[in-house]
């Protein structure tokens, strides 16, 4: 299965269904099933919206899984971002919507019942379901 590595808390926001668009500076021709991997690095954003969303789920930054696949979804579409395409709050806070970047539309998001330890990679990589 194809897989994409993201820093936390963005990977968990996808797994929780709060983030449905991933923004990237690049696009891919791939469409289909996509595993979401949480990198080993935790980034604590300054924006309090992240704390709010984690707190409402009973989570904190220190409880987020690292170095593991946390969800499966479908990469359904990729669109070039324009000023007219910026989504509503809170989705707009969860990505970099600078025009000419790309919005990766994620659908059919399902969190894994437990994080599956895996080594991450840059770009889209193949995950075979093993550690």
C-alpha positions as CSV (number, residue, x, y, z in Angstrom):
1,X,0.0,0.0,0.0
2,X,1.2,3.5,-0.7
3,X,2.0,5.6,2.4
4,X,2.6,9.2,3.2
5,X,4.6,10.4,6.3
6,X,3.4,13.5,8.2
7,X,4.6,15.1,11.4
8,X,2.4,14.9,14.4
9,X,-0.2,16.3,15.2
10,X,-1.2,16.5,11.5
11,X,-1.2,12.7,11.1
12,X,-3.5,12.2,14.1
13,X,-5.8,15.0,12.9
14,X,-6.3,13.0,9.7
15,X,-6.8,9.8,11.7
16,X,-9.4,11.5,13.8
17,X,-11.2,12.8,10.8
18,X,-10.7,16.5,11.6
19,X,-8.2,17.1,8.7
20,X,-9.4,16.0,5.3
21,X,-7.0,17.9,3.1
22,X,-3.2,17.6,3.1
23,X,-1.3,20.4,1.5
24,X,1.9,19.8,-0.3
25,X,4.3,21.8,-2.6
26,X,4.2,18.8,-5.0
27,X,1.6,16.6,-6.7
28,X,1.5,13.0,-7.8
29,X,-0.4,11.1,-10.4
30,X,-1.3,8.5,-7.8
31,X,-4.9,8.2,-6.7
32,X,-6.2,5.4,-4.5
33,X,-5.6,3.8,-1.0
34,X,-3.1,5.7,1.1
35,X,-1.8,4.9,4.6
36,X,-1.0,7.8,6.9
37,X,2.2,7.5,8.8
38,X,3.2,9.6,11.8
39,X,6.9,10.6,11.7
40,X,9.1,10.1,14.7
41,X,9.3,13.9,15.1
42,X,6.6,15.8,17.0
43,X,6.0,19.4,16.0
44,X,4.1,21.5,18.5
45,X,2.4,24.3,16.5
46,X,2.0,27.7,18.1
47,X,-1.7,28.0,17.0
48,X,-4.0,27.0,19.9
49,X,-6.5,25.4,17.5
50,X,-4.4,22.2,17.6
51,X,-4.6,22.0,21.4
52,X,-8.3,22.6,21.2
53,X,-8.9,19.8,18.7
54,X,-6.7,17.3,20.6
55,X,-8.2,18.3,24.0
56,X,-11.8,17.7,22.7
57,X,-10.7,14.2,21.9
58,X,-9.1,13.7,25.3
59,X,-5.6,13.8,23.9
60,X,-2.5,15.9,24.3
61,X,0.6,16.2,22.3
62,X,2.6,13.8,24.5
63,X,0.0,11.0,23.8
64,X,0.3,11.1,20.0
65,X,1.8,8.0,18.4
66,X,5.2,8.5,16.7
67,X,6.9,6.3,14.1
68,X,3.7,4.5,13.2
69,X,0.9,4.2,10.6
70,X,-2.2,5.6,12.2
71,X,-4.8,5.6,9.4
72,X,-5.9,4.4,6.0
73,X,-7.7,6.7,3.6
74,X,-8.1,7.3,-0.1
75,X,-6.3,10.0,-2.0
76,X,-9.2,11.0,-4.2
77,X,-8.1,14.2,-5.9
78,X,-5.3,16.7,-6.0
79,X,-6.1,20.4,-6.9
80,X,-3.8,23.4,-7.3
81,X,-4.7,25.9,-4.6
82,X,-6.0,29.3,-5.6
83,X,-7.3,32.2,-3.4
84,X,-10.8,30.9,-4.1
85,X,-10.1,27.4,-2.8
86,X,-9.1,28.1,0.8
87,X,-11.4,25.9,3.0
88,X,-13.4,27.1,6.0
89,X,-12.1,27.0,9.6
90,X,-10.8,24.8,11.1
91,X,-9.5,23.0,8.0
92,X,-7.8,26.2,6.8
93,X,-5.7,26.1,10.0
94,X,-4.4,22.6,9.4
95,X,-2.5,23.2,6.2
96,X,-0.5,25.7,4.1
97,X,-3.0,27.1,1.6
98,X,-0.6,29.4,-0.2
99,X,-1.7,29.7,-3.8
100,X,0.0,27.4,-6.3
101,X,0.6,24.7,-3.7
102,X,-1.5,21.5,-3.9
103,X,-4.5,20.3,-1.9
104,X,-4.6,16.5,-1.6
105,X,-8.2,15.5,-0.9
106,X,-8.5,12.6,1.5
107,X,-11.7,10.5,1.7
108,X,-12.8,7.3,3.3
109,X,-10.6,8.0,6.4
110,X,-10.3,5.1,8.8
111,X,-8.1,5.2,11.9
112,X,-6.2,2.0,12.6
113,X,-7.4,0.2,15.8
114,X,-3.8,0.7,17.1
115,X,-0.7,2.4,15.6
116,X,1.4,0.1,13.4
117,X,5.1,0.8,14.0
118,X,6.8,1.6,10.7
119,X,9.8,3.5,9.4
120,X,8.8,6.5,7.5
121,X,10.2,7.9,4.2
122,X,10.0,11.1,2.2
123,X,7.4,11.3,-0.6
124,X,4.9,8.5,-1.2
125,X,6.4,5.2,-0.3
126,X,5.3,1.5,-0.2
127,X,4.2,0.1,3.2
128,X,3.7,-3.6,3.4
129,X,2.0,-3.6,6.8
130,X,5.1,-4.7,8.6
131,X,7.5,-2.9,11.0
